[in-house]
């Protein structure tokens, strides 16, 4: 019987081993934000043009915010969109297990 080194490990462990955990987490966060803004716009009956106008930005900028794969959006843009739809942005730094993080970062 061959022992599988991945049995008992988490998906996060796998992503960390592949060196893509942070990228995946960032993309997931951006997808949630884009979805939440879009849902709030629909609930309020806001078109993209109306939303962009209220944000004092271009429709192209709003499209970047609503693109779930575009992680290069500023906090200012996210906050402006949240404010228009009656939301606020909450960002939190959380502790990581430094020992495990350092061990997985070394070659």
N, C-alpha and C positions, 0 to 999 in steps of 0.2 A: 504494500500500500504506500502510495506517494503522499507525503505530507504537503498540504497546500499552505503556503506562508500567508495567504490572505484570509484564511478562515479566522473569524473573530475580529478582523480589522474593520474599520468603518469606511464608508465611501469617501469621507473627508481625508482619511489616511491615504487612500488610493490617489485622490486628486493632489494631495501634498507630495506624494512620491513622484507623481508625474510633473510636478512643478507648476500646476495650473489652479491650485486651490483659490488663491486670491483673485485671479481673473474670473473664475466661475462665480465666486461670491459677489463680485462687483457687477457682473452681468445679471445675476439673479436680482440684486437690489434694484438695478436700473429698470429691469422688466416690471417689477412690482410698482415702482414709482410711475412709470409710463402708463401702466394699466389703471392705477388709481386716479391719475389725472384725467385720463380719457373717460373713465366711468363717471367721474364727477362732472365733466363737461357734458356728457350725454344726459345725466340726471337734470342738469340745469338748462339744457337745450342750447348750449353754447356751440356755435360753429367754430372751426379753426380760425377763420378770419376774425370773428368777434373776440375770441380768446386772445389772439395775437395783438389785436388793437388794444384791448384792455391791459395787456402786459407791456405795452409800448415797445413791441418787438416785431420782427418780421415773421411771416408765416413759415419761412424756412427755418428760423430758430425754433419755433414751436414744433415743427416736424422733427427736428433733432431731439427735442425733449420727448416726444411721443414715440420715437423709434426705439424699440426695446433693446436693440443691440448697440446703440450709440451711447457709450459710457462717458463721452467727452462733453458733458453738459455741466455748466457751472452751478454752484449752489445758489447763486443769485437768480438764475433762470428757474430753478426748481422752486425756490421760495416765492418768486413772483407768481408762478402758476398756482401754487398751493393757496396763496392769498386770494387770488381771483375766485377760486372755487370754494372758499370758506374753510380752508385747512391751514395747518402750520407744519413746518418741517421740524422733525425731531431727530437729531443725530447723537449717537452715543458711542463712546469708546469703551470697550470691554476688555478685561484681562484675558490673556492667553496663557496657556500652560507653557511658561518660558522654557522649562527643561525639555519637554517634548519638541517644542518648536526649534530649539537650538540643535537638538540631536538630529532632527529630520533635515535641517538646513546644511549640515556638514556632509562632505563627500566621503 
